[in-house]
Amino acid sequence: MADLVWPRQCGGCESTRSRWCARCAAIVRDALVAGPQRVQPDPCPPGFPPTWSSVSYDGPIAHALKAYKDGGRADLLGPLSQLLRTALAGALDAPPLRGHLVRGGAVLIVPAPSRPAAYRKRGRHPLLDLARAAAPELPIVDALRFGRGVRDQAGLDAWSRATNLRDAVGLRRSVAGAWVLLVDDVVTTGATLVESRRALLAGGAVGVSAATVAVTRRRASSEPFTPRATLA
Ligand SMILES: [Zn+2]
């Protein structure tokens, strides 16, 4: 992690000119101009909610998200929350959520669940902070939690992710009567969003949409699957 907390490194590309360089800022600016995209994993799991995202999960964006969440780079909140805000706008402006809002319905922003061990290790709640910065005008409830025994999803394939999470997401706050707009940093196989949606609907949410900063683009199928390092 030492390389991620080096004070003068760019959080996206590790150049030493600044903590967020002009080249990485341009990637964010281009994504904001392009606007939100409706995204879904391939294959798309049953129960995957309508989801919007801002940018591909690779290069400087992937590096910045890891550095923000696990490398102590809270200063990257600004550009990352701008990307999330764009994805949230996509979800809010399109059916089915827009119809719900037009009818006067309530919406709640809910961060995807984190593992309890991850909270303790980090001493902060990066996803909740990101959601607050992205949508300060909307109510945010940290309503979801992982049960015990859930492993880190990093490095697991689609089947293992789905099995790892099955019935593992629970509610700790009421969401009854509201449309929940789920927030996560990245959508990969969709397992976390599917299980979160299941728990939210079981808890009385009238609908679930989702917004993520980034979306994993599938590489060509001839390329071997390379798991990312599992976080301690
Ligand atoms: Zn950079």
Boltz pocket constraint, residues with backbone or C-beta under 6 A from the ligand:
constraints:
  - pocket:
      binder: B
      contacts: [[A, 10], [A, 11], [A, 12], [A, 13], [A, 14], [A, 15], [A, 20], [A, 21], [A, 22], [A, 23], [A, 24], [A, 25], [A, 60]]
      max_distance: 6.0
